[in-house]
């Protein structure tokens, strides 16, 4: 039976007003009761997160559209690569003549440019903002409960770790010539062996990293 009520300051149970409620440590967030009488689980299923089946089907249809109109799979990290290359070229124009990257891309017919994949990245940011705003699921929380339990409440430490982790993930994605969208979605749906191998590796490494950072004890603070 659910008996604990959310308080005023945590991050995991939220009222419909969008204000943040609190989840006592050791109590699963979906068992918290919000001030409006709903549970964290109610929020997850009915308000803040869409059906995974509907979302999956929509991504599949979007992939069809991408292949039909651009003859190209969905991808995200290529846009970041092109942005870095264009920025370097703008600062050092002669780099195009000395860096093999530019000549290799030119031979492939894929020179760095702002194209529909770049606009897709912009759409991800805009879509995420609109989704959070319309669902009332926005939060000003900078340090999640789990991170705070393990590493303290320093916002600077959290931001630095997030930046370094993102940089490492971006390096890995470009090294593998694809990310969770390029391999995990577009490649997997085409039954590409390399993409399925990517999916297995990324989930395995993700689980191992989580246990390395937080251990089994960490599950009690989620």
N, C-alpha and C positions, 0 to 999 in steps of 0.2 A: 504494500500500500504506500502511495506517495504521501509523504508527510512534511518534507522540508520545503520551505518557501524561499524564493530568491530574495536576496537583499538588494543593496543599492549600488554595489560597486564591481561585480564580476563581469566576465566577458562572455560566458557561454549560455546563459539563459537570458532571453530578452523579451521585453514587453512589446505589445503591438505599437506602442508609441515610438519605438526605436531606441528607447533608453536602455541602458545595460543593467541587467540584474546580476545576482551573484550566485556562484555555485560553490558550496562548501567543498574543501578538499576531501577526496575520498568518496564523493557522491557523484555517480554518473550524471552528466549534464542532462540527459534525456529524462532523468527522474526528478529534476527540479520542477516545482510548480510556479508558474509565473503569476504575477499579481492579477492578471485577467482570467486566471483559472486554467489556462492551457499549459501543457507540458513542453519541455524542450523538444520532445519527440514530435508533438503536434506541429511545432514550428518547423521542424525539419521536413516533414512530409507535406504539410499543407500550405506553408507560407513562404519560407525562405529559400527552399531548394525545389527545383522542378523534378518531375518524374525522370529517373535515369533512362527509362525505356523511350520516353518521348524525346529526350535530349539526344540519345544515341541515334534514333531514327532520323532526327533532324540533321545531325552531323553527316549521316550517310547520304541524305538527299542533297546536302550542300556539296558533298564530294562529287556526286553525279554532276551537279551544275558546274563545278570547277573543271571537270574533265570535258564536259560538253562544250563549254564556252572558251576555255583557255587551253584545253588539252594539256593540263598540268595539275599535279596533285596539290592538295592543300599543304602549306608549310609556313612556319613562322620564323625560324632562326635565320633563314637566308636573308631576310630583310635586315636583320641586325648586322650581318656580314657586309651587305651592300652599303649600309649606312656608315659603317666604320671605314670602308674603302673610299667612299665618296668624300667623307670628312678628311681623310688623309690626303686625298688628291686635291682638295680645295686648299689645304694648308701648304702642301708641298707639290705643286703641279708637275714637276719633273719626275716624281716618283713613278709615274706610269711607264717611263722609259727604262727605269732601273729595276723595278720590282717585277719578278716573274709572274706574280699573281695576276696582274692586269693583262699581260700577254696571253697567259693560259686561258683566262676567261674570254678574251677576245677570240681565240681560236675555237673555243667551244660555242661561240655565239651567245654567250651569257655575260656580257659586261655589266658591272655594277650599275644599277639604275633604280629609280623610284618607280615601282610598278604596282600591280594589283596586290601582290603579297605585302608590300610595304603598307598599303592602305588597309589590308587585313589586320595588321598589327594595331593600327590606329583604331580600327573597329573593335578589337578586343578590349582596349582600354575604355572606349566609349560605352560598349555594351556592358562591361563589368560595372561601370559607374551607374548606368541606368538601372541595371538589375538590382544593385544594392539600394538605390534610391527608391525605386518603386516598391520593393519588398519591405522597406524600413529596416534593412539588415546592416546598415552602416554602423561602424564603430570607430571610436577614436583610440582604441586600445593599441598600444605599441609593443607591449611585452606580454605574450600569452601566459596563462597560468603554468603550463608545463615548462616552458622556458624559464620562467621566474623561479620555479621550484628547483630547477637544476643549475641555472647559471646566475641567478640573482635578477634584480629589477632594473639594471642599467639599460636605458634606452640606447645609448651609444654602442654598447657591446652587442645588443640585438641587431642594430642596423648594420654594423660592420660585418657581423657573421652572415647576415642575410645577403649583403653585397658580395662577399667572397664566395658564398655558396652559389649564388646566381652566376658569377663569373666562371666558376668551375663547371657548372652545368652547361653554360653556353659553349665553353671550350669543348666539352665532351660531345655536345650536339653537333658542332661543326666538324669535329674529328670523325664522327660517325656519319657525317653527311645527312643528318636528319635528327629530328627531335620527337617528342611525343605526338606531334601532329603529322610530321613528315613520315616517320616510321610507324608510330603507334596507331595512327588512324589510316593515312593514305596507303602506306606500305602494307600494313597488316590486312586491309580489306582487299588488296590485290594478291594476297597469299605469298608475298615475298619472303623468302627464307631469312634474309638478312634482317628484315623488319621484325619477324617473330622472335628471332634471336635477341634483337634489341629489347623487345618488350620483356622477355624473360630476365635479361641481365638488369634492366633498369629497376624492375620490381624487386629482384633479389638484393641488389645493392641498396635500394631504398630501405628495405626491411633490416638489413644488416647495419646500416648507418643509424637507423632509429634505435636499435638495441644497443649499439655502441655508445651513443650519446646519452640515452635515457635509461637503458636497462629495463628489466621487468618491472621494477618499482615505478617506473614512469607511467605505466598504464593506470595507476591509481590516481594520477593527477590530471587526467584528460577529462 
